[in-house]
Amino acid sequence: MIGRRKKSTLTAEMETVLKKEQAFVLGIKPQDIFGDEFSSEDENILVHGIIDCFFYEDDHIVLIDYK
């Protein structure tokens, strides 16, 4: 698996599809993080940050580094 990822990263760099410094914002239900302790379904936890490096592979994103 490690060799496959290294190959994918190299391929992404060579094809110039490596994405860098992308801001993201994501709303997550508290239940998805903390389980059934939270019953309010109309609230979200806001998660935001910067994805330092990623690329698309087939139908998903390969995340290399984020803060």
C-alpha positions in Angstrom: 0.0 0.0 0.0 2.8 2.5 0.8 4.4 1.9 -2.6 1.1 2.5 -4.3 0.7 5.8 -2.5 4.2 6.9 -3.4 3.6 6.1 -7.0 0.2 8.0 -6.9 1.9 11.1 -5.4 4.7 11.0 -8.0 2.1 10.6 -10.8 0.1 13.5 -9.4 3.2 15.7 -9.3 4.2 14.8 -12.9 0.7 15.4 -14.2 0.5 18.8 -12.3 -2.7 17.8 -10.6 -1.3 18.2 -7.1 -3.5 20.9 -5.4 -2.0 23.0 -2.6 -3.2 25.5 0.0 -6.9 24.9 -0.3 -9.2 26.2 2.4 -12.0 24.0 3.6 -15.1 24.3 5.7 -17.2 21.3 6.8 -20.3 21.1 9.0 -20.5 17.9 11.0 -23.4 16.6 13.2 -22.2 16.3 16.9 -23.6 12.7 16.9 -21.0 11.8 14.2 -18.2 12.8 16.5 -19.5 12.2 20.0 -22.1 9.5 19.5 -25.6 9.5 21.0 -24.6 11.9 23.9 -26.0 14.8 21.7 -29.6 14.6 20.5 -29.9 18.0 18.8 -30.2 17.2 15.1 -30.4 20.9 14.0 -26.9 21.9 15.2 -23.6 21.4 13.4 -20.0 21.6 14.5 -18.0 23.8 12.1 -14.6 22.5 11.1 -12.3 24.6 9.0 -8.7 24.7 8.0 -6.2 24.6 5.2 -5.4 21.5 3.1 -1.7 21.9 2.4 -1.6 19.2 -0.3 -4.0 16.8 -2.0 -5.0 15.3 -5.4 -7.9 13.5 -6.9 -7.6 9.8 -7.6 -10.4 8.0 -9.4 -13.5 9.0 -7.4 -11.9 10.2 -4.2 -9.4 12.7 -2.8 -6.0 11.6 -1.5 -5.2 14.0 1.4 -1.5 14.4 1.9 -1.3 17.2 4.6 -3.7 19.5 6.4 -3.8 21.9 9.4 
